[in-house]
Amino acid sequence: MDKKDYQIIRELQKDGRQTNQELSERVGLSPSPCLRRVKNLEKAGVIRGYSAVVDPGECGLPTTAFVRITLDRHTEEVAQGFEEAVRGIDEILDCYVMSGGSDYLLRVLVADLKGYERFVRTRLHRIKGVAAIDSGFAYGTVKQSTVFPLSLGMDS
């Protein structure tokens, strides 16, 4: 990838609905080479898809919980079972494998505390191998971005 590819990615992260004409003007390319680069980035898997950024509160899911999970055993079977279960739970938006005191960090969206309790009792408690669940709730958002810090790659 070169500087133009990074510029294209950054612009698409800012606005994935812009036309190819608008994108080409913003990155200083003519439309055909710009579209060709976008298609190549998609084909290479750099661009994996396009989506809308939606306000969860406006959709009835204003409560964000960050959940640290510790497994009872660190075997491949337990980890794979946990990860497979997590992929099938809609309330879990993100799941990260962690270093440190817990094994996983989840970002969970629910309607309220009752909804979170229901989520824990009917979803998390049913996953085999979970030894501990430690939750924290976000009561505000200072920064949330979908735009990567691509300026490092643009230096090449």
HELIX and SHEET records of a PDB file:
HELIX    1   1 LYS A    3  LYS A   14  1                                  12    
HELIX    2   2 ASN A   20  VAL A   27  1                                   8    
HELIX    3   3 PRO A   31  LYS A   43  1                                  13    
HELIX    4   4 GLY A   57  CYS A   59  5                                   3    
HELIX    5   5 GLU A   76  ARG A   87  1                                  12    
HELIX    6   6 LEU A  113  THR A  122  1                                  10    
HELIX    7   7 LEU A  124  ARG A  126  5                                   3    
HELIX    8   8 SER A  151  MET A  154  1                                   4    
SHEET    1   A 4 ILE A  92  VAL A  97  0                                        
SHEET    2   A 4 TYR A 104  VAL A 110 -1                                        
SHEET    3   A 4 THR A  63  LEU A  71 -1                                        
SHEET    4   A 4 VAL A 130  ALA A 138 -1                                        
END                                                                             
